[in-house]
Amino acid sequence: FVGADPSCGAVATFAGITRDNFQGKRVKKLSYEGYVPMAIKELRKLCDDAIQEYPSVARIAAVHILGDCPVGATSVILAASSPHRKESIHCVEFLIDELKARIPIWKLEVYEGDEGAVWKENVEWHEGRQRRVMMKQA
């Protein structure tokens, strides 16, 4: 889809893959949860905002899984196409930064050899919420 626009000479992508470690612990898997209608609405708004920010971008694709994501599996894929590389690269960077800050998806980290698991709030999401509150107050 993203590469199908004949006016574009660049396609940039980002894939987020579950790594096997976090702060000295062996990660077994991540598990993502979210309120689907709100997440879809916010993801679409994020893509609209990216087009406003990078108007030469012709097409965007954004996917984030919900459910279990074992080590080595991909949890998020983002792509953007544009006539030249810089716009698509910057757009993909904007997309991942804003996705982590704005989209209501929560992550559970499950560790090997540890019966416990830890729900993780994205630091970016927390900071993004604070930034939006401050903007509304201004």
PASEBA-1860 file (N, C-alpha, C; in nm, 3 decimals):
! residues 138
1> FVGADPSC> 0.083/-0.120/0.000/0.000/0.000/0.000/0.086/0.125/0.000 ~ 0.181/0.131/0.090/0.262/0.253/0.105/0.349/0.277/-0.018 ~ 0.402/0.172/-0.077/0.491/0.187/-0.191/0.421/0.197/-0.325 ~ 0.289/0.197/-0.327/0.215/0.192/-0.452/0.196/0.328/-0.519 ~ 0.234/0.438/-0.456/0.216/0.570/-0.517/0.333/0.599/-0.610 ~ 0.306/0.614/-0.741/0.416/0.632/-0.836/0.489/0.766/-0.823 ~ 0.435/0.860/-0.748/0.503/0.989/-0.729/0.609/0.981/-0.619 ~ 0.613/0.870/-0.549/0.704/0.857/-0.435/0.827/0.775/-0.469
9> GAVATFAG> 0.942/0.827/-0.428/1.066/0.756/-0.448/1.124/0.701/-0.319 ~ 1.053/0.722/-0.208/1.105/0.678/-0.079/0.994/0.613/0.003 ~ 1.029/0.505/0.068/0.944/0.441/0.168/1.031/0.417/0.290 ~ 0.989/0.474/0.403/1.061/0.452/0.529/0.973/0.366/0.618 ~ 1.036/0.277/0.695/0.961/0.188/0.782/1.025/0.182/0.920 ~ 0.943/0.143/1.016/0.990/0.113/1.151/0.918/-0.012/1.197 ~ 0.992/-0.105/1.254/0.932/-0.224/1.314/0.984/-0.236/1.456 ~ 0.892/-0.242/1.551/0.927/-0.262/1.691/0.918/-0.410/1.724
17> ITRDNFQG> 1.028/-0.467/1.771/1.039/-0.610/1.794/1.066/-0.636/1.943 ~ 1.001/-0.735/1.999/1.021/-0.769/2.139/1.162/-0.820/2.161 ~ 1.236/-0.751/2.247/1.372/-0.796/2.279/1.368/-0.892/2.398 ~ 1.478/-0.961/2.420/1.481/-1.066/2.521/1.527/-1.020/2.660 ~ 1.544/-0.890/2.680/1.594/-0.844/2.809/1.543/-0.704/2.842 ~ 1.536/-0.679/2.973/1.505/-0.545/3.023/1.562/-0.534/3.164 ~ 1.653/-0.442/3.182/1.717/-0.415/3.310/1.765/-0.543/3.380 ~ 1.837/-0.624/3.306/1.897/-0.746/3.362/1.803/-0.865/3.372
25> KRVKKLSY> 1.679/-0.851/3.337/1.584/-0.962/3.341/1.564/-1.016/3.200 ~ 1.540/-1.147/3.192/1.511/-1.211/3.064/1.362/-1.198/3.036 ~ 1.330/-1.135/2.925/1.190/-1.117/2.887/1.142/-1.240/2.812 ~ 1.028/-1.292/2.854/0.966/-1.408/2.789/0.873/-1.361/2.677 ~ 0.793/-1.259/2.708/0.701/-1.204/2.609/0.648/-1.071/2.661 ~ 0.589/-0.997/2.571/0.511/-0.879/2.606/0.366/-0.910/2.574 ~ 0.277/-0.849/2.646/0.135/-0.864/2.616/0.074/-0.724/2.616 ~ 0.006/-0.692/2.508/-0.051/-0.558/2.491/-0.202/-0.562/2.505
33> EGYVPMAI> -0.255/-0.460/2.571/-0.400/-0.443/2.583/-0.436/-0.300/2.549 ~ -0.557/-0.282/2.502/-0.604/-0.148/2.471/-0.753/-0.149/2.450 ~ -0.812/-0.032/2.459/-0.953/-0.015/2.428/-0.961/0.011/2.278 ~ -1.000/-0.090/2.201/-0.986/-0.090/2.056/-1.053/0.029/1.988 ~ -1.179/0.063/2.016/-1.238/0.177/1.945/-1.160/0.308/1.966 ~ -1.114/0.330/2.089/-1.039/0.452/2.116/-0.900/0.447/2.052 ~ -0.835/0.332/2.057/-0.702/0.318/1.997/-0.708/0.340/1.846 ~ -0.809/0.284/1.779/-0.823/0.304/1.634/-0.848/0.451/1.603
41> KELRKLCD> -0.937/0.514/1.679/-0.966/0.656/1.659/-0.839/0.740/1.674 ~ -0.763/0.714/1.779/-0.641/0.791/1.804/-0.533/0.761/1.701 ~ -0.525/0.637/1.656/-0.426/0.601/1.555/-0.458/0.672/1.423 ~ -0.584/0.678/1.387/-0.624/0.751/1.266/-0.593/0.901/1.279 ~ -0.619/0.957/1.396/-0.589/1.098/1.419/-0.438/1.121/1.411 ~ -0.361/1.029/1.465/-0.215/1.039/1.456/-0.170/1.043/1.310 ~ -0.226/0.957/1.228/-0.189/0.957/1.085/-0.229/1.087/1.018 ~ -0.348/1.139/1.050/-0.390/1.270/0.996/-0.294/1.380/1.040
49> DAIQEYPS> -0.254/1.376/1.166/-0.160/1.477/1.217/-0.024/1.465/1.148 ~ 0.019/1.344/1.119/0.147/1.324/1.050/0.142/1.384/0.910 ~ 0.030/1.369/0.841/0.014/1.429/0.708/0.017/1.582/0.717 ~ -0.043/1.637/0.821/-0.037/1.782/0.841/0.106/1.828/0.866 ~ 0.180/1.749/0.944/0.318/1.784/0.979/0.412/1.764/0.861 ~ 0.386/1.663/0.779/0.471/1.629/0.664/0.383/1.618/0.539 ~ 0.344/1.732/0.482/0.246/1.731/0.373/0.290/1.661/0.245 ~ 0.420/1.640/0.226/0.462/1.569/0.105/0.449/1.418/0.118
57> VARIAAVH> 0.418/1.369/0.238/0.398/1.225/0.256/0.267/1.186/0.188 ~ 0.276/1.086/0.103/0.159/1.044/0.025/0.077/0.937/0.095 ~ 0.145/0.841/0.159/0.073/0.730/0.222/0.140/0.691/0.353 ~ 0.056/0.648/0.446/0.103/0.603/0.577/0.034/0.471/0.610 ~ 0.109/0.382/0.672/0.051/0.259/0.728/0.098/0.250/0.873 ~ 0.006/0.217/0.963/0.038/0.206/1.105/-0.040/0.089/1.165 ~ 0.033/-0.004/1.226/-0.029/-0.123/1.285/0.037/-0.152/1.419 ~ -0.044/-0.179/1.520/0.009/-0.222/1.650/-0.075/-0.341/1.695
65> ILGDCPVG> -0.009/-0.446/1.739/-0.084/-0.565/1.781/-0.143/-0.545/1.921 ~ -0.241/-0.625/1.951/-0.291/-0.643/2.087/-0.278/-0.792/2.116 ~ -0.253/-0.825/2.240/-0.232/-0.964/2.277/-0.086/-0.993/2.299 ~ -0.051/-1.121/2.299/0.085/-1.164/2.330/0.180/-1.140/2.213 ~ 0.302/-1.101/2.248/0.407/-1.079/2.150/0.536/-1.141/2.204 ~ 0.569/-1.262/2.160/0.689/-1.330/2.212/0.817/-1.261/2.166 ~ 0.926/-1.295/2.230/1.058/-1.242/2.194/1.082/-1.269/2.045 ~ 1.130/-1.168/1.976/1.160/-1.179/1.834/1.045/-1.145/1.743
73> ATSVILAA> 0.924/-1.131/1.798/0.807/-1.099/1.716/0.788/-0.947/1.711 ~ 0.721/-0.903/1.607/0.699/-0.761/1.584/0.567/-0.718/1.647 ~ 0.572/-0.607/1.721/0.450/-0.555/1.785/0.396/-0.432/1.715 ~ 0.481/-0.355/1.649/0.435/-0.234/1.581/0.511/-0.219/1.450 ~ 0.437/-0.181/1.345/0.496/-0.152/1.214/0.440/-0.019/1.167 ~ 0.532/0.069/1.126/0.494/0.200/1.073/0.566/0.220/0.941 ~ 0.499/0.283/0.845/0.560/0.310/0.715/0.502/0.438/0.658 ~ 0.587/0.508/0.582/0.543/0.630/0.515/0.616/0.641/0.382
81> SSPHRKES> 0.545/0.692/0.281/0.608/0.713/0.151/0.599/0.861/0.115 ~ 0.702/0.907/0.045/0.710/1.046/0.001/0.800/1.054/-0.122 ~ 0.795/1.167/-0.193/0.881/1.179/-0.309/1.029/1.169/-0.276 ~ 1.070/1.217/-0.159/1.210/1.216/-0.118/1.223/1.154/0.021 ~ 1.341/1.101/0.053/1.360/1.021/0.173/1.341/1.096/0.305 ~ 1.386/1.220/0.313/1.383/1.289/0.443/1.243/1.299/0.500 ~ 1.145/1.331/0.416/1.009/1.346/0.465/0.954/1.215/0.520 ~ 0.978/1.106/0.449/0.925/0.978/0.497/0.998/0.931/0.623
89> IHCVEFLI> 1.129/0.954/0.630/1.205/0.915/0.750/1.159/0.996/0.870 ~ 1.146/1.127/0.853/1.102/1.212/0.964/0.958/1.180/1.004 ~ 0.876/1.147/0.908/0.737/1.112/0.937/0.729/0.986/1.021 ~ 0.808/0.884/0.988/0.807/0.760/1.064/0.858/0.785/1.206 ~ 0.959/0.869/1.221/1.007/0.903/1.355/0.897/0.974/1.435 ~ 0.828/1.069/1.371/0.715/1.137/1.435/0.608/1.035/1.475 ~ 0.577/0.942/1.387/0.473/0.843/1.415/0.505/0.758/1.537 ~ 0.628/0.705/1.547/0.658/0.618/1.662/0.663/0.699/1.790
97> DELKARIP> 0.720/0.819/1.787/0.725/0.901/1.908/0.585/0.938/1.956 ~ 0.501/0.979/1.864/0.365/1.019/1.901/0.277/0.899/1.935 ~ 0.297/0.787/1.868/0.220/0.667/1.901/0.244/0.631/2.047 ~ 0.370/0.629/2.088/0.402/0.594/2.226/0.347/0.698/2.324 ~ 0.334/0.823/2.280/0.286/0.930/2.367/0.134/0.940/2.371 ~ 0.066/0.894/2.265/-0.077/0.925/2.253/-0.172/0.806/2.248 ~ -0.128/0.695/2.199/-0.221/0.584/2.174/-0.239/0.502/2.302 ~ -0.364/0.479/2.344/-0.390/0.408/2.469/-0.375/0.256/2.456
105> IWKLEVYE> -0.248/0.214/2.450/-0.214/0.072/2.448/-0.118/0.048/2.565 ~ -0.148/-0.054/2.646/-0.068/-0.081/2.764/0.008/-0.211/2.746 ~ 0.126/-0.218/2.809/0.217/-0.330/2.790/0.242/-0.402/2.922 ~ 0.230/-0.536/2.918/0.265/-0.622/3.030/0.392/-0.696/2.993 ~ 0.498/-0.680/3.074/0.623/-0.753/3.052/0.624/-0.878/3.136 ~ 0.645/-0.992/3.072/0.650/-1.121/3.140/0.794/-1.170/3.131 ~ 0.852/-1.201/3.247/0.992/-1.241/3.255/1.007/-1.391/3.273 ~ 1.118/-1.448/3.224/1.150/-1.589/3.243/1.196/-1.612/3.387
113> GDEGAVWK> 1.156/-1.725/3.445/1.200/-1.761/3.579/1.146/-1.670/3.687 ~ 1.045/-1.595/3.655/0.987/-1.501/3.750/0.837/-1.510/3.734 ~ 0.770/-1.553/3.839/0.625/-1.569/3.830/0.552/-1.436/3.816 ~ 0.622/-1.327/3.849/0.559/-1.196/3.839/0.569/-1.140/3.698 ~ 0.486/-1.044/3.672/0.489/-0.969/3.547/0.464/-0.824/3.584 ~ 0.508/-0.734/3.499/0.501/-0.593/3.531/0.430/-0.517/3.420 ~ 0.322/-0.445/3.458/0.257/-0.355/3.362/0.345/-0.233/3.348 ~ 0.371/-0.193/3.224/0.458/-0.079/3.197/0.377/0.032/3.134
121> ENVEWHEG> 0.390/0.151/3.193/0.334/0.270/3.130/0.445/0.330/3.045 ~ 0.413/0.362/2.922/0.512/0.429/2.840/0.543/0.565/2.901 ~ 0.668/0.591/2.924/0.707/0.722/2.976/0.660/0.830/2.879 ~ 0.671/0.800/2.749/0.628/0.896/2.649/0.479/0.925/2.659 ~ 0.398/0.821/2.692/0.254/0.840/2.702/0.223/0.930/2.820 ~ 0.289/0.907/2.932/0.269/0.989/3.050/0.309/1.134/3.021 ~ 0.424/1.153/2.958/0.470/1.288/2.925/0.378/1.353/2.822 ~ 0.328/1.274/2.728/0.236/1.326/2.628/0.106/1.375/2.690
129> RQRRVMMK> 0.054/1.301/2.788/-0.067/1.342/2.859/-0.042/1.472/2.933 ~ 0.073/1.482/3.000/0.105/1.605/3.073/0.115/1.724/2.976 ~ 0.179/1.702/2.861/0.195/1.808/2.761/0.059/1.856/2.712 ~ -0.035/1.764/2.685/-0.168/1.802/2.636/-0.245/1.879/2.742 ~ -0.234/1.838/2.868/-0.302/1.909/2.977/-0.249/2.051/2.988 ~ -0.118/2.066/2.980/-0.058/2.198/2.991/-0.100/2.287/2.876 ~ -0.111/2.229/2.754/-0.152/2.307/2.638/-0.296/2.354/2.653 ~ -0.383/2.269/2.708/-0.522/2.306/2.728/-0.536/2.418/2.832
137> QA> -0.448/2.417/2.932/-0.454/2.519/3.037/-0.402/2.652/2.989 ~ -0.316/2.653/2.888/-0.256/2.777/2.839/-0.352/2.861/2.760
END
